[in-house]
Amino acid sequence: MMDLARASDLSFSTVRRLEEDGENTAARSRHIAVAALRAAGIRFALIGGGTTALAKV
């Protein structure tokens, strides 16, 4: 969580809230965190049944 907070310039508490209750956290923070993960080579894919898969590319 600290690495993501540093990479995204979000506070640690914001990243923690994203992990604990991502649906109720501000959309702007969620988009910033996803952009930081993508910049680090993390990719997301939706697969059957609404499951999200992660991959490091």
mmCIF file of the N, C-alpha and C atoms, coordinates in Angstrom:
data_MODEL
# 
_entry.id   MODEL 
# 
loop_
_atom_site.group_PDB 
_atom_site.id 
_atom_site.type_symbol 
_atom_site.label_atom_id 
_atom_site.label_alt_id 
_atom_site.label_comp_id 
_atom_site.label_asym_id 
_atom_site.label_entity_id 
_atom_site.label_seq_id 
_atom_site.pdbx_PDB_ins_code 
_atom_site.Cartn_x 
_atom_site.Cartn_y 
_atom_site.Cartn_z 
_atom_site.occupancy 
_atom_site.B_iso_or_equiv 
_atom_site.pdbx_formal_charge 
_atom_site.auth_seq_id 
_atom_site.auth_comp_id 
_atom_site.auth_asym_id 
_atom_site.auth_atom_id 
_atom_site.pdbx_PDB_model_num 
ATOM 1   N N  . MET A 1 1  ? 0.810   -1.180  0.000   1.00 0.00 ? 1  MET A N  1 
ATOM 2   C CA . MET A 1 1  ? 0.000   0.000   0.000   1.00 0.00 ? 1  MET A CA 1 
ATOM 3   C C  . MET A 1 1  ? 0.868   1.265   0.000   1.00 0.00 ? 1  MET A C  1 
ATOM 4   N N  . MET A 1 2  ? 1.980   1.213   0.712   1.00 0.00 ? 2  MET A N  1 
ATOM 5   C CA . MET A 1 2  ? 2.872   2.380   0.723   1.00 0.00 ? 2  MET A CA 1 
ATOM 6   C C  . MET A 1 2  ? 3.454   2.634   -0.661  1.00 0.00 ? 2  MET A C  1 
ATOM 7   N N  . ASP A 1 3  ? 3.840   1.572   -1.371  1.00 0.00 ? 3  ASP A N  1 
ATOM 8   C CA . ASP A 1 3  ? 4.381   1.735   -2.730  1.00 0.00 ? 3  ASP A CA 1 
ATOM 9   C C  . ASP A 1 3  ? 3.348   2.373   -3.647  1.00 0.00 ? 3  ASP A C  1 
ATOM 10  N N  . LEU A 1 4  ? 2.103   1.919   -3.567  1.00 0.00 ? 4  LEU A N  1 
ATOM 11  C CA . LEU A 1 4  ? 1.054   2.487   -4.404  1.00 0.00 ? 4  LEU A CA 1 
ATOM 12  C C  . LEU A 1 4  ? 0.775   3.936   -4.007  1.00 0.00 ? 4  LEU A C  1 
ATOM 13  N N  . ALA A 1 5  ? 0.776   4.221   -2.721  1.00 0.00 ? 5  ALA A N  1 
ATOM 14  C CA . ALA A 1 5  ? 0.560   5.600   -2.273  1.00 0.00 ? 5  ALA A CA 1 
ATOM 15  C C  . ALA A 1 5  ? 1.642   6.520   -2.835  1.00 0.00 ? 5  ALA A C  1 
ATOM 16  N N  . ARG A 1 6  ? 2.889   6.077   -2.769  1.00 0.00 ? 6  ARG A N  1 
ATOM 17  C CA . ARG A 1 6  ? 3.987   6.895   -3.309  1.00 0.00 ? 6  ARG A CA 1 
ATOM 18  C C  . ARG A 1 6  ? 3.879   7.056   -4.827  1.00 0.00 ? 6  ARG A C  1 
ATOM 19  N N  . ALA A 1 7  ? 3.603   5.963   -5.521  1.00 0.00 ? 7  ALA A N  1 
ATOM 20  C CA . ALA A 1 7  ? 3.554   6.003   -6.985  1.00 0.00 ? 7  ALA A CA 1 
ATOM 21  C C  . ALA A 1 7  ? 2.387   6.833   -7.507  1.00 0.00 ? 7  ALA A C  1 
ATOM 22  N N  . SER A 1 8  ? 1.314   6.899   -6.747  1.00 0.00 ? 8  SER A N  1 
ATOM 23  C CA . SER A 1 8  ? 0.114   7.593   -7.209  1.00 0.00 ? 8  SER A CA 1 
ATOM 24  C C  . SER A 1 8  ? -0.040  8.982   -6.605  1.00 0.00 ? 8  SER A C  1 
ATOM 25  N N  . ASP A 1 9  ? 0.820   9.321   -5.648  1.00 0.00 ? 9  ASP A N  1 
ATOM 26  C CA . ASP A 1 9  ? 0.697   10.575  -4.895  1.00 0.00 ? 9  ASP A CA 1 
ATOM 27  C C  . ASP A 1 9  ? -0.616  10.666  -4.131  1.00 0.00 ? 9  ASP A C  1 
ATOM 28  N N  . LEU A 1 10 ? -1.175  9.508   -3.783  1.00 0.00 ? 10 LEU A N  1 
ATOM 29  C CA . LEU A 1 10 ? -2.334  9.456   -2.906  1.00 0.00 ? 10 LEU A CA 1 
ATOM 30  C C  . LEU A 1 10 ? -1.847  9.198   -1.491  1.00 0.00 ? 10 LEU A C  1 
ATOM 31  N N  . SER A 1 11 ? -2.632  9.566   -0.508  1.00 0.00 ? 11 SER A N  1 
ATOM 32  C CA . SER A 1 11 ? -2.236  9.292   0.874   1.00 0.00 ? 11 SER A CA 1 
ATOM 33  C C  . SER A 1 11 ? -2.391  7.799   1.164   1.00 0.00 ? 11 SER A C  1 
ATOM 34  N N  . PHE A 1 12 ? -1.650  7.337   2.155   1.00 0.00 ? 12 PHE A N  1 
ATOM 35  C CA . PHE A 1 12 ? -1.752  5.937   2.562   1.00 0.00 ? 12 PHE A CA 1 
ATOM 36  C C  . PHE A 1 12 ? -3.185  5.618   2.974   1.00 0.00 ? 12 PHE A C  1 
ATOM 37  N N  . SER A 1 13 ? -3.833  6.529   3.696   1.00 0.00 ? 13 SER A N  1 
ATOM 38  C CA . SER A 1 13 ? -5.204  6.268   4.155   1.00 0.00 ? 13 SER A CA 1 
ATOM 39  C C  . SER A 1 13 ? -6.173  6.159   2.976   1.00 0.00 ? 13 SER A C  1 
ATOM 40  N N  . THR A 1 14 ? -5.947  6.917   1.916   1.00 0.00 ? 14 THR A N  1 
ATOM 41  C CA . THR A 1 14 ? -6.801  6.808   0.728   1.00 0.00 ? 14 THR A CA 1 
ATOM 42  C C  . THR A 1 14 ? -6.618  5.451   0.074   1.00 0.00 ? 14 THR A C  1 
ATOM 43  N N  . VAL A 1 15 ? -5.374  4.991   -0.058  1.00 0.00 ? 15 VAL A N  1 
ATOM 44  C CA . VAL A 1 15 ? -5.117  3.679   -0.642  1.00 0.00 ? 15 VAL A CA 1 
ATOM 45  C C  . VAL A 1 15 ? -5.746  2.588   0.222   1.00 0.00 ? 15 VAL A C  1 
ATOM 46  N N  . ARG A 1 16 ? -5.641  2.724   1.532   1.00 0.00 ? 16 ARG A N  1 
ATOM 47  C CA . ARG A 1 16 ? -6.248  1.748   2.446   1.00 0.00 ? 16 ARG A CA 1 
ATOM 48  C C  . ARG A 1 16 ? -7.768  1.725   2.252   1.00 0.00 ? 16 ARG A C  1 
ATOM 49  N N  . ARG A 1 17 ? -8.398  2.898   2.118   1.00 0.00 ? 17 ARG A N  1 
ATOM 50  C CA . ARG A 1 17 ? -9.846  2.947   1.887   1.00 0.00 ? 17 ARG A CA 1 
ATOM 51  C C  . ARG A 1 17 ? -10.208 2.302   0.553   1.00 0.00 ? 17 ARG A C  1 
ATOM 52  N N  . LEU A 1 18 ? -9.369  2.488   -0.464  1.00 0.00 ? 18 LEU A N  1 
ATOM 53  C CA . LEU A 1 18 ? -9.618  1.844   -1.758  1.00 0.00 ? 18 LEU A CA 1 
ATOM 54  C C  . LEU A 1 18 ? -9.642  0.329   -1.613  1.00 0.00 ? 18 LEU A C  1 
ATOM 55  N N  . GLU A 1 19 ? -8.727  -0.204  -0.822  1.00 0.00 ? 19 GLU A N  1 
ATOM 56  C CA . GLU A 1 19 ? -8.667  -1.655  -0.638  1.00 0.00 ? 19 GLU A CA 1 
ATOM 57  C C  . GLU A 1 19 ? -9.812  -2.168  0.224   1.00 0.00 ? 19 GLU A C  1 
ATOM 58  N N  . GLU A 1 20 ? -10.197 -1.387  1.227   1.00 0.00 ? 20 GLU A N  1 
ATOM 59  C CA . GLU A 1 20 ? -11.235 -1.833  2.153   1.00 0.00 ? 20 GLU A CA 1 
ATOM 60  C C  . GLU A 1 20 ? -12.639 -1.668  1.583   1.00 0.00 ? 20 GLU A C  1 
ATOM 61  N N  . ASP A 1 21 ? -12.866 -0.572  0.873   1.00 0.00 ? 21 ASP A N  1 
ATOM 62  C CA . ASP A 1 21 ? -14.213 -0.263  0.405   1.00 0.00 ? 21 ASP A CA 1 
ATOM 63  C C  . ASP A 1 21 ? -14.138 0.511   -0.902  1.00 0.00 ? 21 ASP A C  1 
ATOM 64  N N  . GLY A 1 22 ? -13.546 -0.100  -1.930  1.00 0.00 ? 22 GLY A N  1 
ATOM 65  C CA . GLY A 1 22 ? -13.276 0.556   -3.197  1.00 0.00 ? 22 GLY A CA 1 
ATOM 66  C C  . GLY A 1 22 ? -14.483 1.166   -3.880  1.00 0.00 ? 22 GLY A C  1 
ATOM 67  N N  . GLU A 1 23 ? -15.657 0.576   -3.717  1.00 0.00 ? 23 GLU A N  1 
ATOM 68  C CA . GLU A 1 23 ? -16.828 1.090   -4.407  1.00 0.00 ? 23 GLU A CA 1 
ATOM 69  C C  . GLU A 1 23 ? -17.303 2.415   -3.835  1.00 0.00 ? 23 GLU A C  1 
ATOM 70  N N  . ASN A 1 24 ? -17.038 2.671   -2.561  1.00 0.00 ? 24 ASN A N  1 
ATOM 71  C CA . ASN A 1 24 ? -17.514 3.901   -1.940  1.00 0.00 ? 24 ASN A CA 1 
ATOM 72  C C  . ASN A 1 24 ? -16.428 4.972   -1.848  1.00 0.00 ? 24 ASN A C  1 
ATOM 73  N N  . THR A 1 25 ? -15.241 4.689   -2.360  1.00 0.00 ? 25 THR A N  1 
ATOM 74  C CA . THR A 1 25 ? -14.155 5.668   -2.365  1.00 0.00 ? 25 THR A CA 1 
ATOM 75  C C  . THR A 1 25 ? -14.300 6.532   -3.609  1.00 0.00 ? 25 THR A C  1 
ATOM 76  N N  . ALA A 1 26 ? -13.879 7.767   -3.511  1.00 0.00 ? 26 ALA A N  1 
ATOM 77  C CA . ALA A 1 26 ? -14.022 8.715   -4.615  1.00 0.00 ? 26 ALA A CA 1 
ATOM 78  C C  . ALA A 1 26 ? -13.473 8.142   -5.923  1.00 0.00 ? 26 ALA A C  1 
ATOM 79  N N  . ALA A 1 27 ? -14.236 8.315   -6.987  1.00 0.00 ? 27 ALA A N  1 
ATOM 80  C CA . ALA A 1 27 ? -13.850 7.800   -8.296  1.00 0.00 ? 27 ALA A CA 1 
ATOM 81  C C  . ALA A 1 27 ? -12.518 8.388   -8.744  1.00 0.00 ? 27 ALA A C  1 
ATOM 82  N N  . ARG A 1 28 ? -12.263 9.655   -8.430  1.00 0.00 ? 28 ARG A N  1 
ATOM 83  C CA . ARG A 1 28 ? -11.008 10.295  -8.837  1.00 0.00 ? 28 ARG A CA 1 
ATOM 84  C C  . ARG A 1 28 ? -9.809  9.560   -8.245  1.00 0.00 ? 28 ARG A C  1 
ATOM 85  N N  . SER A 1 29 ? -9.880  9.225   -6.976  1.00 0.00 ? 29 SER A N  1 
ATOM 86  C CA . SER A 1 29 ? -8.778  8.501   -6.324  1.00 0.00 ? 29 SER A CA 1 
ATOM 87  C C  . SER A 1 29 ? -8.589  7.126   -6.943  1.00 0.00 ? 29 SER A C  1 
ATOM 88  N N  . ARG A 1 30 ? -9.680  6.469   -7.242  1.00 0.00 ? 30 ARG A N  1 
ATOM 89  C CA . ARG A 1 30 ? -9.616  5.136   -7.854  1.00 0.00 ? 30 ARG A CA 1 
ATOM 90  C C  . ARG A 1 30 ? -8.938  5.214   -9.217  1.00 0.00 ? 30 ARG A C  1 
ATOM 91  N N  . HIS A 1 31 ? -9.293  6.221   -10.017 1.00 0.00 ? 31 HIS A N  1 
ATOM 92  C CA . HIS A 1 31 ? -8.689  6.381   -11.344 1.00 0.00 ? 31 HIS A CA 1 
ATOM 93  C C  . HIS A 1 31 ? -7.197  6.696   -11.236 1.00 0.00 ? 31 HIS A C  1 
ATOM 94  N N  . ILE A 1 32 ? -6.810  7.489   -10.262 1.00 0.00 ? 32 ILE A N  1 
ATOM 95  C CA . ILE A 1 32 ? -5.392  7.819   -10.057 1.00 0.00 ? 32 ILE A CA 1 
ATOM 96  C C  . ILE A 1 32 ? -4.612  6.555   -9.684  1.00 0.00 ? 32 ILE A C  1 
ATOM 97  N N  . ALA A 1 33 ? -5.172  5.748   -8.783  1.00 0.00 ? 33 ALA A N  1 
ATOM 98  C CA . ALA A 1 33 ? -4.497  4.519   -8.358  1.00 0.00 ? 33 ALA A CA 1 
ATOM 99  C C  . ALA A 1 33 ? -4.364  3.543   -9.524  1.00 0.00 ? 33 ALA A C  1 
ATOM 100 N N  . VAL A 1 34 ? -5.408  3.388   -10.320 1.00 0.00 ? 34 VAL A N  1 
ATOM 101 C CA . VAL A 1 34 ? -5.364  2.484   -11.475 1.00 0.00 ? 34 VAL A CA 1 
ATOM 102 C C  . VAL A 1 34 ? -4.328  2.975   -12.483 1.00 0.00 ? 34 VAL A C  1 
ATOM 103 N N  . ALA A 1 35 ? -4.257  4.275   -12.711 1.00 0.00 ? 35 ALA A N  1 
ATOM 104 C CA . ALA A 1 35 ? -3.261  4.824   -13.639 1.00 0.00 ? 35 ALA A CA 1 
ATOM 105 C C  . ALA A 1 35 ? -1.851  4.522   -13.160 1.00 0.00 ? 35 ALA A C  1 
ATOM 106 N N  . ALA A 1 36 ? -1.599  4.633   -11.857 1.00 0.00 ? 36 ALA A N  1 
ATOM 107 C CA . ALA A 1 36 ? -0.270  4.321   -11.311 1.00 0.00 ? 36 ALA A CA 1 
ATOM 108 C C  . ALA A 1 36 ? 0.055   2.844   -11.490 1.00 0.00 ? 36 ALA A C  1 
ATOM 109 N N  . LEU A 1 37 ? -0.922  1.974   -11.273 1.00 0.00 ? 37 LEU A N  1 
ATOM 110 C CA . LEU A 1 37 ? -0.694  0.540   -11.472 1.00 0.00 ? 37 LEU A CA 1 
ATOM 111 C C  . LEU A 1 37 ? -0.414  0.230   -12.934 1.00 0.00 ? 37 LEU A C  1 
ATOM 112 N N  . ARG A 1 38 ? -1.167  0.838   -13.830 1.00 0.00 ? 38 ARG A N  1 
ATOM 113 C CA . ARG A 1 38 ? -0.935  0.620   -15.261 1.00 0.00 ? 38 ARG A CA 1 
ATOM 114 C C  . ARG A 1 38 ? 0.448   1.120   -15.674 1.00 0.00 ? 38 ARG A C  1 
ATOM 115 N N  . ALA A 1 39 ? 0.865   2.250   -15.136 1.00 0.00 ? 39 ALA A N  1 
ATOM 116 C CA . ALA A 1 39 ? 2.194   2.786   -15.445 1.00 0.00 ? 39 ALA A CA 1 
ATOM 117 C C  . ALA A 1 39 ? 3.294   1.833   -14.984 1.00 0.00 ? 39 ALA A C  1 
ATOM 118 N N  . ALA A 1 40 ? 3.004   1.041   -13.949 1.00 0.00 ? 40 ALA A N  1 
ATOM 119 C CA . ALA A 1 40 ? 3.968   0.068   -13.435 1.00 0.00 ? 40 ALA A CA 1 
ATOM 120 C C  . ALA A 1 40 ? 3.876   -1.274  -14.158 1.00 0.00 ? 40 ALA A C  1 
ATOM 121 N N  . GLY A 1 41 ? 3.024   -1.352  -15.199 1.00 0.00 ? 41 GLY A N  1 
ATOM 122 C CA . GLY A 1 41 ? 2.936   -2.579  -15.980 1.00 0.00 ? 41 GLY A CA 1 
ATOM 123 C C  . GLY A 1 41 ? 1.860   -3.544  -15.538 1.00 0.00 ? 41 GLY A C  1 
ATOM 124 N N  . ILE A 1 42 ? 0.964   -3.121  -14.660 1.00 0.00 ? 42 ILE A N  1 
ATOM 125 C CA . ILE A 1 42 ? -0.134  -3.974  -14.217 1.00 0.00 ? 42 ILE A CA 1 
ATOM 126 C C  . ILE A 1 42 ? -1.305  -3.777  -15.175 1.00 0.00 ? 42 ILE A C  1 
ATOM 127 N N  . ARG A 1 43 ? -1.855  -4.869  -15.669 1.00 0.00 ? 43 ARG A N  1 
ATOM 128 C CA . ARG A 1 43 ? -2.991  -4.804  -16.585 1.00 0.00 ? 43 ARG A CA 1 
ATOM 129 C C  . ARG A 1 43 ? -4.181  -5.528  -15.968 1.00 0.00 ? 43 ARG A C  1 
ATOM 130 N N  . PHE A 1 44 ? -5.361  -5.073  -16.312 1.00 0.00 ? 44 PHE A N  1 
ATOM 131 C CA . PHE A 1 44 ? -6.608  -5.610  -15.788 1.00 0.00 ? 44 PHE A CA 1 
ATOM 132 C C  . PHE A 1 44 ? -7.422  -6.175  -16.940 1.00 0.00 ? 44 PHE A C  1 
ATOM 133 N N  . ALA A 1 45 ? -8.115  -7.286  -16.696 1.00 0.00 ? 45 ALA A N  1 
ATOM 134 C CA . ALA A 1 45 ? -8.997  -7.871  -17.702 1.00 0.00 ? 45 ALA A CA 1 
ATOM 135 C C  . ALA A 1 45 ? -10.216 -8.454  -16.996 1.00 0.00 ? 45 ALA A C  1 
ATOM 136 N N  . LEU A 1 46 ? -11.387 -8.194  -17.551 1.00 0.00 ? 46 LEU A N  1 
ATOM 137 C CA . LEU A 1 46 ? -12.603 -8.810  -17.033 1.00 0.00 ? 46 LEU A CA 1 
ATOM 138 C C  . LEU A 1 46 ? -12.767 -10.166 -17.687 1.00 0.00 ? 46 LEU A C  1 
ATOM 139 N N  . ILE A 1 47 ? -13.019 -11.171 -16.849 1.00 0.00 ? 47 ILE A N  1 
ATOM 140 C CA . ILE A 1 47 ? -13.240 -12.514 -17.371 1.00 0.00 ? 47 ILE A CA 1 
ATOM 141 C C  . ILE A 1 47 ? -14.607 -12.989 -16.908 1.00 0.00 ? 47 ILE A C  1 
ATOM 142 N N  . GLY A 1 48 ? -15.019 -14.134 -17.335 1.00 0.00 ? 48 GLY A N  1 
ATOM 143 C CA . GLY A 1 48 ? -16.349 -14.662 -17.052 1.00 0.00 ? 48 GLY A CA 1 
ATOM 144 C C  . GLY A 1 48 ? -16.857 -14.411 -15.634 1.00 0.00 ? 48 GLY A C  1 
ATOM 145 N N  . GLY A 1 49 ? -18.131 -14.060 -15.548 1.00 0.00 ? 49 GLY A N  1 
ATOM 146 C CA . GLY A 1 49 ? -18.764 -13.883 -14.253 1.00 0.00 ? 49 GLY A CA 1 
ATOM 147 C C  . GLY A 1 49 ? -18.410 -12.575 -13.560 1.00 0.00 ? 49 GLY A C  1 
ATOM 148 N N  . GLY A 1 50 ? -17.815 -11.640 -14.271 1.00 0.00 ? 50 GLY A N  1 
ATOM 149 C CA . GLY A 1 50 ? -17.493 -10.349 -13.675 1.00 0.00 ? 50 GLY A CA 1 
ATOM 150 C C  . GLY A 1 50 ? -16.227 -10.357 -12.832 1.00 0.00 ? 50 GLY A C  1 
ATOM 151 N N  . THR A 1 51 ? -15.424 -11.376 -12.950 1.00 0.00 ? 51 THR A N  1 
ATOM 152 C CA . THR A 1 51 ? -14.153 -11.463 -12.219 1.00 0.00 ? 51 THR A CA 1 
ATOM 153 C C  . THR A 1 51 ? -13.092 -10.628 -12.907 1.00 0.00 ? 51 THR A C  1 
ATOM 154 N N  . THR A 1 52 ? -12.279 -9.938  -12.129 1.00 0.00 ? 52 THR A N  1 
ATOM 155 C CA . THR A 1 52 ? -11.190 -9.154  -12.666 1.00 0.00 ? 52 THR A CA 1 
ATOM 156 C C  . THR A 1 52 ? -9.887  -9.922  -12.514 1.00 0.00 ? 52 THR A C  1 
ATOM 157 N N  . ALA A 1 53 ? -9.151  -10.072 -13.613 1.00 0.00 ? 53 ALA A N  1 
ATOM 158 C CA . ALA A 1 53 ? -7.843  -10.730 -13.593 1.00 0.00 ? 53 ALA A CA 1 
ATOM 159 C C  . ALA A 1 53 ? -6.766  -9.664  -13.682 1.00 0.00 ? 53 ALA A C  1 
ATOM 160 N N  . LEU A 1 54 ? -5.643  -9.886  -13.016 1.00 0.00 ? 54 LEU A N  1 
ATOM 161 C CA . LEU A 1 54 ? -4.504  -8.975  -13.046 1.00 0.00 ? 54 LEU A CA 1 
ATOM 162 C C  . LEU A 1 54 ? -3.327  -9.666  -13.695 1.00 0.00 ? 54 LEU A C  1 
ATOM 163 N N  . ALA A 1 55 ? -2.531  -8.882  -14.426 1.00 0.00 ? 55 ALA A N  1 
ATOM 164 C CA . ALA A 1 55 ? -1.332  -9.433  -15.045 1.00 0.00 ? 55 ALA A CA 1 
ATOM 165 C C  . ALA A 1 55 ? -0.230  -8.394  -15.011 1.00 0.00 ? 55 ALA A C  1 
ATOM 166 N N  . LYS A 1 56 ? 0.989   -8.826  -14.825 1.00 0.00 ? 56 LYS A N  1 
ATOM 167 C CA . LYS A 1 56 ? 2.179   -7.962  -14.892 1.00 0.00 ? 56 LYS A CA 1 
ATOM 168 C C  . LYS A 1 56 ? 2.764   -8.148  -16.260 1.00 0.00 ? 56 LYS A C  1 
ATOM 169 N N  . VAL A 1 57 ? 2.850   -7.070  -17.035 1.00 0.00 ? 57 VAL A N  1 
ATOM 170 C CA . VAL A 1 57 ? 3.387   -7.164  -18.394 1.00 0.00 ? 57 VAL A CA 1 
ATOM 171 C C  . VAL A 1 57 ? 4.671   -6.367  -18.522 1.00 0.00 ? 57 VAL A C  1 
# 
